Amino acid sequence: MKLKKYIINGLAVSALSVTFTGQIAMAATSDQAVLNVKNIPSMNTTADNMDNLLKPQTANTNNMVIKKTYSLVFDAKKYTEETLTLNNKVIKYRAYRNMVYAAHPKNAQYESMNIFIPEAYFNNGTINDYKAKTAPIFMPNNVGGYMPGKAGEPSAHDRMSGTANAALVALSKGYVVAAPAIRGRTTIGSDGKTYVGKAPAFIVDYKAAVRYLRYNKKRLPAGDTEKIISDGTSAGGALSALLGATGNSKDFAPYLKEIGAANERDDIFASVDYCPITNLEHADMAYEWVFNGVNTYHQRMMPPMPNKLNADVKMNRPGNAPPDISTALLMTNKEIIVSGELKQLFPAYLNSLKLKDKNGKILTLDAAGNGSFKNYLESYYMASAQSALDKGEDLSKLDWLTIKNGKVTAMDLNKYAAYATRLKAAPAFDKLDLSSGENDEFGTINNIPRHFTVYSMKKTAADTAKMADKKEIKMLNPMNYIDAGKASVAPHWRIRHGAVDRDTSLAIPLILATKLMDNGYDVDFFSPWGKGHAGDYDLDKLFDWTDNICKKSL
């Protein structure tokens, strides 16, 4: 069969091109400089020489090989005009959906993006002091549990809060919203069998989405591509932190080239990270440093079950977060031993970081886990409790706090752990039986989970267990990129970890925040009182913060 050639607006397109929910998968692409892909003709390719382009797509009765190539050119004509209501105010915007942001996606559904632009900018309007050219770009992701994240949508009824979600609030305040879909650990490729979303796929996709925006900066009707702000919760918070920390790192170049990402920068202006599940190779020891001695846990590894058991599952959890049940389960003797061993490993790691407090003093721990870093961490819990006291809350029954004359003066971290309760049995992340979502995230293309810590690899309960690739482990930890010269790190950060969040230890986001502060970056870190594992719960404060950093250059 010989493929026919068509000319559509001067662009040669194969008759085998595939439509993906409104976007044409074109066989010709933008100029070669745009893509990190060799031997792809430019937009000036004529019908007469298209045969060279179509060779990979030639089909016959015995075998058919179709290589889909998507254009990275933003089509400003493909939109719908939409409205939502927020606080009795009608929010008008244009929606551009299903923009595939990679020329050769592994899974186009999860490598596409929705872009929403306030209608006022099409009429030379101003919103919240922003104009079309100065409007920041808010870039939330919907990743949770390292699972695939769907492209986001503005909504007046968020699942967690019941009120407007971050995307709608952003639009109301004059932000352009770019909400990409992201591959996750269960994403399967076009062959129907290869797992294409394992590490480091999700950060590669987020970077590719940033590059798509930058490549189209002159085509986008609005949005300042030098003011991109990421946002995520849980594993999505880790993803947001990775995007902020790894800008333009060469480590990711081969992966970006493979999917045909635009040849643009992928650094961002600001990173917003709610309860980030990050620094995975050290998260187990940090967890036991806090929760060792609490020998009951509340995470059920199996999916929620119907009827009676289902009522035991707490529902106020981010999407794809591990089930949190009310019933306390007892750790095994082996798990209790593992907890103690992991706790003993944490001080050496912490001391190796040479973190400093705000006065420049090195933060340390002794072999028993006590020291200035412990006091430093406790100060954040105490500040959180003080904020609650200042609002009139009665904390007198909390035995882990010492309160004198309306001021929190001390706390007991061991008693706090018992109060908060342990969510996860030891080890919390790199399970000895390879059963965690994180083991799956570091799995193979054949969906075989792998270890990612030296400790669990040595103690593994799986006879055929393998260790994940060192480079892949490195690429999922923002701590590896913050030091000067390793990447273009976002200048502004807002990190939140709830005061009763037990999905990871407060030590993990605190270490990240402190590392950033030590390197001179602007960091707003806080542990909100009464908050568990959740995100986007303080949108007014969030956008006050983003406005403050964005308007300085207006």
C-alpha positions as CSV (number, residue, x, y, z in Angstrom):
1,M,0.0,0.0,0.0
2,K,1.3,3.4,-0.9
3,L,0.4,6.3,1.4
4,K,-1.3,9.2,-0.1
5,K,0.0,12.7,0.6
6,Y,-2.1,15.7,1.6
7,I,-1.2,19.3,2.0
8,I,-3.1,21.0,4.9
9,N,-2.2,24.7,5.4
10,G,1.1,24.0,3.8
11,L,1.9,21.1,6.1
12,A,2.4,17.6,4.7
13,V,0.4,15.0,6.7
14,S,0.3,11.3,6.3
15,A,-3.0,9.6,5.6
16,L,-2.1,7.3,8.5
17,S,-2.1,10.2,11.0
18,V,-4.1,9.4,14.1
19,T,-6.5,11.9,15.8
20,F,-6.1,12.0,19.6
21,T,-9.1,13.6,21.2
22,G,-9.1,16.6,18.9
23,Q,-5.4,17.0,18.2
24,I,-3.9,15.7,14.9
25,A,-0.9,13.4,15.3
26,M,1.1,14.8,12.4
27,A,3.8,12.9,10.5
28,A,5.7,16.1,9.9
29,T,6.9,18.2,12.8
30,S,8.4,21.6,13.7
31,D,11.9,22.5,12.6
32,Q,14.6,20.0,13.7
33,A,16.1,22.5,16.1
34,V,12.9,22.3,18.1
35,L,13.1,18.6,18.7
36,N,15.9,16.6,20.2
37,V,15.3,14.1,17.5
38,K,17.6,13.5,14.5
39,N,16.6,13.3,10.8
40,I,13.1,14.8,11.2
41,P,12.3,17.1,8.3
42,S,11.3,20.7,9.1
43,M,7.9,22.4,8.6
44,N,9.1,23.4,5.1
45,T,9.1,19.7,4.0
46,T,7.3,19.5,0.6
47,A,5.0,16.8,-0.8
48,D,7.7,15.7,-3.2
49,N,10.2,14.7,-0.5
50,M,7.8,13.4,2.0
51,D,8.6,9.8,1.0
52,N,11.8,9.9,3.2
53,L,9.7,11.0,6.2
54,L,7.1,8.3,5.6
55,K,9.5,5.4,5.4
56,P,9.0,4.4,9.1
57,Q,5.3,4.4,8.4
58,T,5.3,2.3,5.3
59,A,2.7,-0.5,5.6
60,N,2.2,-3.9,3.8
61,T,0.0,-6.9,4.2
62,N,2.7,-8.8,6.2
63,N,3.8,-6.1,8.7
64,M,2.8,-2.6,9.6
65,V,5.0,-0.2,11.5
66,I,3.4,3.2,12.3
67,K,5.6,5.7,14.1
68,K,3.4,8.6,15.3
69,T,4.8,12.0,15.4
70,Y,3.0,14.9,17.0
71,S,3.5,18.6,16.1
72,L,4.7,20.7,19.0
73,V,3.2,23.9,17.5
74,F,0.4,25.3,19.7
75,D,-2.8,25.8,17.8
76,A,-4.4,28.9,19.1
77,K,-7.6,28.3,17.1
78,K,-8.6,25.1,18.9
79,Y,-10.4,26.2,22.0
80,T,-13.7,26.4,23.7
81,E,-15.1,29.3,25.6
82,E,-16.2,28.3,29.1
83,T,-17.4,29.8,32.4
84,L,-17.4,28.7,36.0
85,T,-18.6,30.6,39.1
86,L,-16.4,31.4,42.1
87,N,-17.8,33.4,45.0
88,N,-20.7,34.5,42.9
89,K,-18.4,35.8,40.2
90,V,-18.4,34.4,36.7
91,I,-14.9,33.3,35.6
92,K,-14.6,33.3,31.8
93,Y,-11.8,31.5,30.1
94,R,-10.7,29.7,27.0
95,A,-9.8,26.0,27.2
96,Y,-7.2,24.4,25.0
97,R,-7.3,20.7,25.7
98,N,-5.2,17.7,24.8
99,M,-2.1,19.5,23.6
100,V,0.4,16.7,23.2
101,Y,3.7,18.1,24.5
102,A,6.1,15.5,23.1
103,A,6.7,14.6,19.5
104,H,7.1,10.9,20.2
105,P,5.1,10.2,23.3
106,K,5.2,6.8,24.9
107,N,1.5,7.3,25.7
108,A,-0.1,10.3,24.2
109,Q,-3.0,10.4,26.6
110,Y,-0.6,10.9,29.5
111,E,1.8,13.2,27.7
112,S,-0.7,15.9,26.8
113,M,-1.7,19.1,28.5
114,N,-4.8,21.3,29.1
115,I,-4.2,25.0,28.9
116,F,-6.7,27.6,30.3
117,I,-6.4,31.3,29.6
118,P,-8.6,34.1,31.2
119,E,-10.9,35.6,28.6
120,A,-10.0,39.1,29.6
121,Y,-6.6,38.8,28.0
122,F,-8.1,38.5,24.6
123,N,-9.6,41.9,25.0
124,N,-6.5,43.7,26.3
125,G,-7.9,43.3,29.8
126,T,-6.1,43.3,33.2
127,I,-6.7,40.9,36.1
128,N,-5.1,41.3,39.5
129,D,-2.6,43.7,37.9
130,Y,-1.6,41.1,35.3
131,K,-1.8,41.5,31.5
132,A,-1.6,38.9,28.8
133,K,2.2,39.2,28.6
134,T,2.8,39.3,32.3
135,A,0.4,36.7,33.6
136,P,2.2,33.9,35.5
137,I,1.7,30.3,34.5
138,F,0.3,28.0,37.2
139,M,1.3,24.4,36.4
140,P,-0.4,21.9,38.8
141,N,0.0,18.2,38.4
142,N,-2.5,15.5,39.5
143,V,0.0,12.8,40.4
144,G,-0.6,10.7,43.5
145,G,1.0,7.5,44.7
146,Y,3.4,7.7,41.6
147,M,0.3,6.7,39.6
148,P,-0.6,8.4,36.3
149,G,-1.9,11.9,36.6
150,K,-4.7,13.1,34.4
151,A,-4.6,16.5,32.8
152,G,-6.1,19.0,35.2
153,E,-9.4,20.9,34.9
154,P,-10.7,24.0,36.8
155,S,-13.5,23.0,39.1
156,A,-15.8,24.7,41.5
157,H,-16.2,21.5,43.6
158,D,-12.8,20.0,44.5
159,R,-13.0,16.4,45.8
160,M,-10.9,17.1,48.9
161,S,-12.2,20.6,49.9
162,G,-15.6,20.7,48.3
163,T,-14.8,24.2,47.1
164,A,-13.0,25.6,44.1
165,N,-9.8,23.9,43.2
166,A,-6.4,25.6,42.6
167,A,-6.8,25.8,38.9
168,L,-10.1,27.8,39.1
169,V,-8.7,30.1,41.8
170,A,-5.6,30.7,39.7
171,L,-7.8,31.7,36.7
172,S,-9.8,34.0,38.9
173,K,-6.6,35.8,39.9
174,G,-5.3,36.2,36.4
175,Y,-3.0,33.2,36.0
176,V,-2.7,31.1,32.9
177,V,-3.2,27.5,33.9
178,A,-1.2,24.7,32.2
179,A,-2.2,21.3,33.6
180,P,-0.3,18.4,32.1
181,A,-1.2,14.7,32.2
182,I,1.8,12.7,33.5
183,R,2.8,9.1,33.1
184,G,2.9,7.0,36.2
185,R,4.0,3.6,37.3
186,T,1.1,1.7,35.7
187,T,1.2,3.5,32.3
188,I,1.5,1.1,29.4
189,G,2.8,2.0,26.0
190,S,1.3,1.6,22.6
191,D,2.4,-2.0,22.3
192,G,-0.1,-2.9,25.1
193,K,2.5,-4.6,27.3
194,T,5.5,-2.4,28.0
195,Y,5.4,-0.3,31.2
196,V,6.5,3.1,30.1
197,G,5.8,5.2,33.2
198,K,8.4,3.8,35.6
199,A,11.1,6.1,37.1
200,P,12.1,8.7,35.9
201,A,9.2,9.0,33.4
202,F,7.0,11.4,35.5
203,I,9.7,14.1,35.9
204,V,10.7,13.7,32.2
205,D,7.1,14.4,31.3
206,Y,6.8,17.4,33.6
207,K,10.0,18.8,32.0
208,A,8.7,18.2,28.5
209,A,5.5,20.1,29.3
210,V,7.6,23.1,30.5
211,R,9.6,22.9,27.3
212,Y,6.4,22.9,25.2
213,L,5.3,26.1,26.9
214,R,8.6,27.8,26.3
215,Y,8.8,26.7,22.6
216,N,5.3,28.2,22.1
217,K,5.9,31.4,24.1
218,K,5.2,33.5,21.0
219,R,2.2,31.5,20.0
220,L,0.5,31.3,23.4
221,P,-2.2,34.1,23.6
222,A,-1.1,34.8,27.2
223,G,1.3,33.7,29.9
224,D,4.9,34.6,30.9
225,T,7.0,31.5,30.4
226,E,9.6,33.0,32.8
227,K,7.1,32.8,35.6
228,I,6.1,29.1,35.6
229,I,5.0,27.9,39.0
230,S,4.6,24.1,39.7
231,D,2.2,22.6,42.2
232,G,1.7,19.1,43.5
233,T,0.7,17.0,46.5
234,S,2.2,13.8,47.9
235,A,4.1,12.0,45.1
236,G,2.9,15.0,43.1
237,G,4.6,17.2,45.7
238,A,7.8,15.2,45.1
239,L,7.4,15.8,41.4
240,S,6.9,19.5,41.9
241,A,10.1,19.6,44.0
242,L,12.0,17.6,41.4
243,L,10.9,20.1,38.7
244,G,12.1,23.0,40.8
245,A,15.4,21.4,41.7
246,T,16.5,19.8,38.4
247,G,16.1,22.6,35.9
248,N,18.1,21.9,32.7
249,S,20.1,19.1,34.2
250,K,22.0,17.0,31.6
251,D,20.9,13.8,33.4
252,F,17.5,14.0,31.8
253,A,18.6,14.9,28.3
254,P,18.5,11.4,26.8
255,Y,15.0,10.7,28.2
256,L,13.7,14.0,26.8
257,K,15.3,13.3,23.5
258,E,13.7,9.9,23.3
259,I,10.1,11.3,23.6
260,G,10.8,14.2,21.3
261,A,10.6,17.1,23.8
262,A,11.2,20.6,22.5
263,N,14.8,21.8,22.6
264,E,14.1,24.4,25.2
265,R,14.9,25.1,28.9
266,D,12.9,23.4,31.6
267,D,13.8,25.4,34.7
268,I,10.9,27.1,36.5
269,F,10.3,30.2,38.6
270,A,8.7,28.7,41.7
271,S,7.9,25.3,43.2
272,V,4.9,24.6,45.5
273,D,5.2,21.3,47.3
274,Y,2.5,19.9,49.6
275,C,3.6,16.9,51.7
276,P,6.3,15.8,49.2
277,I,7.1,12.0,49.3
278,T,10.7,12.5,48.3
279,N,14.3,11.6,49.2
280,L,13.1,8.0,49.0
281,E,16.5,6.3,49.6
282,H,16.6,8.0,53.0
283,A,12.9,8.2,53.8
284,D,12.7,4.9,55.7
285,M,15.4,5.8,58.2
286,A,13.9,9.3,58.7
287,Y,10.5,7.7,59.3
288,E,11.8,5.4,62.0
289,W,13.8,8.2,63.6
290,V,10.4,9.7,64.5
291,F,8.1,6.7,64.8
292,N,10.4,4.1,66.3
293,G,8.7,2.8,69.5
294,V,5.2,3.2,68.1
295,N,4.5,-0.5,67.2
296,T,1.0,-0.2,65.7
297,Y,0.3,1.2,62.3
298,H,-2.8,2.2,60.2
299,Q,-1.9,1.5,56.6
300,R,-3.7,-1.3,54.8
301,M,-1.7,-2.5,51.8
302,M,-4.7,-4.1,50.1
303,P,-7.3,-2.1,48.1
304,P,-10.3,-0.8,50.1
305,M,-12.9,-3.6,50.5
306,P,-16.7,-3.2,50.4
307,N,-19.3,-3.0,53.2
308,K,-18.1,-3.2,56.8
309,L,-14.3,-2.8,56.2
310,N,-14.8,0.1,53.8
311,A,-16.2,2.2,56.6
312,D,-12.9,1.9,58.4
313,V,-11.0,3.7,55.6
314,K,-10.4,7.4,56.0
315,M,-11.6,9.2,52.9
316,N,-9.9,12.6,53.3
317,R,-6.8,11.4,51.4
318,P,-5.1,12.6,48.2
319,G,-5.8,10.5,45.1
320,N,-3.9,7.1,45.1
321,A,-2.5,7.7,48.6
322,P,-2.2,4.4,50.6
323,P,-5.4,3.5,52.5
324,D,-5.4,4.9,56.1
325,I,-7.6,2.9,58.4
326,S,-8.9,3.7,61.9
327,T,-8.1,0.2,63.3
328,A,-4.6,-0.1,64.6
329,L,-2.6,-3.1,63.3
330,L,0.3,-4.6,65.2
331,M,3.8,-4.7,63.6
332,T,5.6,-8.0,63.6
333,N,8.7,-8.7,65.7
334,K,10.7,-8.5,62.5
335,E,9.3,-5.1,61.6
336,I,10.0,-3.8,65.1
337,I,13.6,-4.9,64.7
338,V,13.8,-3.3,61.3
339,S,12.5,-0.1,62.8
340,G,15.3,0.0,65.4
341,E,18.0,-0.7,62.8
342,L,16.7,2.0,60.4
343,K,16.5,4.6,63.2
344,Q,20.2,4.0,64.0
345,L,21.1,4.8,60.4
346,F,19.5,8.2,60.3
347,P,22.1,10.3,62.3
348,A,25.0,9.4,60.0
349,Y,23.0,10.5,57.0
350,L,21.8,13.7,58.6
351,N,25.3,14.6,59.8
352,S,26.7,14.0,56.3
353,L,24.5,16.8,54.9
354,K,26.1,19.5,57.1
355,L,22.9,21.4,57.2
356,K,22.8,24.8,59.0
357,D,20.1,26.6,61.0
358,K,19.2,30.2,60.3
359,N,22.2,31.3,62.5
360,G,24.7,29.3,60.4
361,K,25.2,26.6,63.1
362,I,25.7,23.0,61.8
363,L,22.7,20.8,62.6
364,T,23.7,17.4,64.0
365,L,22.5,14.3,65.8
366,D,24.3,11.9,68.1
367,A,24.2,8.1,67.8
368,A,21.0,8.0,69.9
369,G,19.2,10.4,67.5
370,N,19.4,13.5,69.8
371,G,20.9,16.8,69.0
372,S,20.4,20.2,67.4
373,F,18.6,18.8,64.4
374,K,16.0,17.3,66.6
375,N,15.6,20.6,68.4
376,Y,15.3,22.3,65.0
377,L,12.6,20.0,63.8
378,E,10.7,20.3,67.1
379,S,10.7,24.1,66.7
380,Y,8.6,23.8,63.6
381,Y,6.0,21.6,65.4
382,M,6.0,24.1,68.2
383,A,5.5,27.0,65.8
384,S,2.6,25.2,64.4
385,A,1.1,24.6,67.8
386,Q,1.7,28.3,68.7
387,S,-0.3,29.3,65.6
388,A,-3.2,27.3,66.9
389,L,-3.0,28.7,70.4
390,D,-2.9,32.2,68.9
391,K,-6.2,31.4,67.2
392,G,-7.8,30.4,70.5
393,E,-7.5,26.6,70.2
394,D,-7.3,24.7,73.5
395,L,-4.2,22.5,73.4
396,S,-4.0,21.8,77.2
397,K,-4.8,18.1,76.8
398,L,-1.9,17.4,74.5
399,D,0.8,15.7,76.7
400,W,3.5,16.2,74.2
401,L,3.4,20.0,74.4
402,T,4.6,22.2,77.3
403,I,2.6,25.5,77.4
404,K,3.3,28.3,79.8
405,N,1.4,31.7,79.8
406,G,0.0,31.0,76.4
407,K,3.4,30.1,74.8
408,V,4.6,26.7,73.6
409,T,7.9,26.3,75.4
410,A,8.9,22.7,74.7
411,M,7.7,19.4,73.2
412,D,8.4,15.7,73.4
413,L,8.9,14.1,70.0
414,N,8.4,10.6,71.3
415,K,5.0,11.5,72.7
416,Y,4.2,13.4,69.6
417,A,4.7,10.2,67.5
418,A,2.3,8.3,69.8
419,Y,-0.2,11.1,69.5
420,A,0.0,11.4,65.7
421,T,0.1,7.5,65.3
422,R,2.2,5.6,62.8
423,L,0.7,5.1,59.3
424,K,3.3,2.7,57.8
425,A,5.0,-0.4,59.2
426,A,8.8,-0.6,58.8
427,P,10.2,-0.1,56.4
428,A,7.8,2.5,55.3
429,F,8.8,2.8,51.6
430,D,11.3,0.2,50.4
431,K,9.3,-2.8,51.6
432,L,11.3,-6.0,52.1
433,D,8.7,-7.9,50.1
434,L,8.7,-5.3,47.3
435,S,5.0,-4.5,47.9
436,S,5.1,-0.7,48.0
437,G,4.1,1.8,45.4
438,E,7.7,3.1,45.5
439,N,9.0,-0.4,44.8
440,D,6.7,-0.4,41.8
441,E,7.8,3.1,40.7
442,F,11.4,1.8,40.5
443,G,10.2,-1.3,38.6
444,T,11.2,-2.6,35.2
445,I,9.5,-2.1,31.9
446,N,8.1,-5.6,32.5
447,N,6.5,-4.4,35.7
448,I,8.9,-6.2,38.1
449,P,9.3,-4.1,41.3
450,R,12.8,-3.3,42.6
451,H,14.5,-2.1,45.7
452,F,16.0,1.4,46.0
453,T,17.8,1.3,49.3
454,V,20.9,-0.5,50.4
455,Y,19.3,-1.6,53.6
456,S,16.2,-3.3,52.1
457,M,18.3,-4.9,49.3
458,K,20.4,-6.6,52.0
459,K,17.4,-7.6,54.1
460,T,15.1,-8.5,51.1
461,A,12.5,-11.2,51.5
462,A,12.3,-11.7,47.8
463,D,14.6,-14.4,46.3
464,T,14.9,-12.7,42.9
465,A,15.0,-9.1,44.1
466,K,17.0,-6.6,42.2
467,M,18.3,-3.1,42.9
468,A,17.0,-0.2,40.8
469,D,19.5,1.6,38.6
470,K,21.6,4.1,40.6
471,K,21.0,6.8,38.1
472,E,17.3,6.4,38.2
473,I,17.4,6.5,42.0
474,K,19.4,9.7,41.8
475,M,17.1,11.3,39.4
476,L,14.1,11.0,41.7
477,N,15.8,12.9,44.6
478,P,15.9,16.7,44.4
479,M,18.5,16.7,47.1
480,N,21.0,15.6,44.5
481,Y,20.7,18.7,42.4
482,I,20.5,21.7,44.7
483,D,24.2,22.3,45.2
484,A,25.6,25.1,42.9
485,G,26.2,24.2,39.3
486,K,24.3,20.9,39.2
487,A,21.1,22.4,37.8
488,S,19.1,25.6,37.4
489,V,17.2,25.5,40.7
490,A,13.9,27.5,41.0
491,P,14.6,30.7,43.0
492,H,11.3,30.5,45.0
493,W,9.8,27.6,47.1
494,R,6.8,27.0,49.2
495,I,6.7,23.7,51.1
496,R,4.0,22.4,53.4
497,H,3.9,19.3,55.6
498,G,0.9,19.0,58.0
499,A,1.5,18.7,61.7
500,V,-0.3,15.3,61.8
501,D,1.0,14.0,58.4
502,R,2.5,10.6,58.9
503,D,2.9,9.5,55.3
504,T,6.5,10.6,55.6
505,S,8.5,12.1,58.4
506,L,8.6,15.8,58.8
507,A,12.4,15.4,58.6
508,I,12.3,14.8,54.9
509,P,10.7,18.0,53.7
510,L,12.5,19.9,56.4
511,I,15.9,18.6,55.1
512,L,14.9,19.7,51.6
513,A,13.8,23.1,52.8
514,T,17.0,23.6,54.8
515,K,19.2,22.5,52.0
516,L,17.6,25.1,49.8
517,M,17.9,27.8,52.4
518,D,21.5,27.0,52.9
519,N,22.1,27.5,49.2
520,G,20.5,30.9,49.2
521,Y,17.0,30.1,47.8
522,D,13.8,31.8,48.9
523,V,11.9,29.2,51.0
524,D,8.6,29.4,52.8
525,F,8.3,26.3,55.0
526,F,5.6,25.6,57.5
527,S,3.8,22.7,59.2
528,P,0.1,23.7,59.4
529,W,-1.7,22.7,62.6
530,G,-4.2,19.9,62.4
531,K,-3.4,19.1,58.7
532,G,-2.7,15.5,57.7
533,H,-1.7,14.3,54.2
534,A,-3.3,16.8,51.9
535,G,-2.6,19.7,49.6
536,D,-4.0,23.0,48.2
537,Y,-5.9,23.6,51.5
538,D,-4.8,27.2,51.8
539,L,-5.3,28.7,48.4
540,D,-5.7,32.3,49.5
541,K,-2.4,32.2,51.3
542,L,-0.8,30.3,48.4
543,F,-1.8,32.9,45.8
544,D,-0.9,35.7,48.1
545,W,2.6,34.2,48.1
546,T,2.8,33.7,44.4
547,D,1.5,37.2,43.8
548,N,4.2,38.6,46.1
549,I,7.0,36.9,44.2
550,C,5.6,37.5,40.7
551,K,4.6,41.2,41.1
552,K,8.1,42.3,42.1
553,S,9.1,42.4,38.5
554,L,5.9,44.1,37.1
